Amino acid sequence: MKADYLNPIYQATTNVLKSMLNLNVEKGQLAVREAFVSTKKANINIGVTGELEGTILFSFSEEMALAMVEEMAGMEMKELDKFVTSAIGELANIISGNAMANFSENNYDCDIVPPQIIIGASKTISTATDQVLYVPLHTSMGDFDLNISIREN
């Protein structure tokens, strides 16, 4: 997997979280892994199709997911219910759509599929590539993980 695939996704993540939630995002130490294994409870899996194919997985702690949705909805959230999971799925969908626009600027014609929401830590998710780029991200609302498994089709 090319490291060049990170920048369009990272830029979209930072831009969307800044504009929607007024969050600044800091990138932690990158790592390459052989599989997606979620360490957080709220996981959103976005498939990528077209000239690039693969998966983008956003993994949020329960606390961060609830805090983000509270900020977006303007009301208190107590559990990862259908409303919360739908909202974080839509947030990941917006980020991923923006990432595809960034890829388009780099002459890649690709699209995303609707998000899959996976609740629970320690879930293993199969990928299109043998390696997954793991990117820990930090915000004032909490930490979350970005996992990228993309290849040229």
Residue pairs with C-beta under 8 A, 6 or more apart in sequence:
1 54
1 129
1 131
1 132
1 133
1 148
1 149
1 150
1 151
3 133
4 106
5 52
5 133
5 148
5 150
6 30
6 133
6 135
6 148
7 102
8 99
8 102
8 103
8 105
8 106
9 56
9 95
9 96
9 99
9 102
9 146
9 148
10 27
10 135
10 146
11 99
11 102
12 95
12 96
12 97
12 98
12 99
12 101
12 102
13 25
13 95
13 99
13 137
13 146
14 24
14 25
15 98
16 91
16 94
16 95
16 98
17 23
17 25
17 95
17 139
18 24
18 25
20 72
20 91
20 94
21 68
21 71
21 72
21 141
23 139
23 140
23 141
24 139
24 140
25 137
25 138
25 139
26 137
26 138
26 139
27 135
27 136
27 137
27 138
28 135
28 136
28 137
28 138
28 143
29 136
30 133
30 134
30 135
31 133
31 134
32 131
32 132
32 133
32 134
33 131
33 132
33 134
33 147
34 130
34 131
34 132
35 124
35 125
35 126
35 127
35 132
36 55
36 57
36 124
36 125
36 126
36 127
36 132
36 147
36 149
37 122
37 123
37 124
37 125
38 57
38 59
38 118
38 120
38 121
38 122
38 123
38 125
38 145
39 59
39 121
39 122
39 145
40 59
40 60
40 61
40 62
40 64
40 121
40 144
40 145
41 60
41 61
41 62
41 65
41 80
41 119
41 120
41 121
42 59
42 60
42 61
42 62
42 64
42 65
42 80
42 84
42 85
42 88
42 117
42 119
43 57
43 58
43 59
43 60
43 117
43 118
43 119
43 120
43 123
43 125
44 57
44 58
44 60
44 88
44 89
44 91
44 92
44 115
44 116
44 117
44 118
45 55
45 56
45 57
45 115
45 116
45 117
45 118
45 125
46 55
46 56
46 57
46 58
46 92
46 93
46 96
46 112
46 113
46 115
46 116
47 53
47 54
47 55
47 112
47 113
47 116
48 54
48 55
48 56
48 96
48 100
48 110
48 111
48 112
48 113
48 150
49 110
49 111
49 112
49 113
49 153
50 108
50 109
50 110
50 111
50 153
51 108
51 109
51 110
51 152
51 153
52 103
52 108
52 110
52 150
52 151
52 152
52 153
53 110
53 128
53 150
53 151
53 152
53 153
54 127
54 128
54 129
54 148
54 149
54 150
54 151
55 125
55 127
55 128
55 147
55 148
55 149
55 150
56 92
56 96
56 99
56 146
56 147
56 148
56 149
56 150
57 125
57 145
57 146
57 147
57 148
57 149
58 88
58 92
58 95
58 144
58 145
58 146
59 144
59 145
59 146
59 147
60 68
60 88
60 142
60 144
61 142
61 143
61 144
62 80
63 142
64 139
64 141
64 142
64 143
64 144
65 80
65 84
65 85
65 88
66 77
66 78
66 79
66 80
66 84
67 141
67 142
68 87
68 88
68 91
68 141
69 77
69 83
69 84
69 87
69 88
70 76
70 77
71 141
72 87
72 91
73 83
73 87
77 83
77 84
80 119
85 117
85 119
86 117
88 117
89 115
89 117
90 115
92 115
93 112
93 114
93 115
96 112
96 115
97 112
100 110
100 111
100 112
103 110
104 110
118 125
127 149
128 149
128 150
128 151
129 149
129 150
129 151
131 149
132 147
132 148
132 149
133 147
133 148
133 149
134 145
134 146
134 147
135 145
135 146
135 147
135 148
136 143
136 144
136 145
136 146
137 143
137 144
137 145
137 146
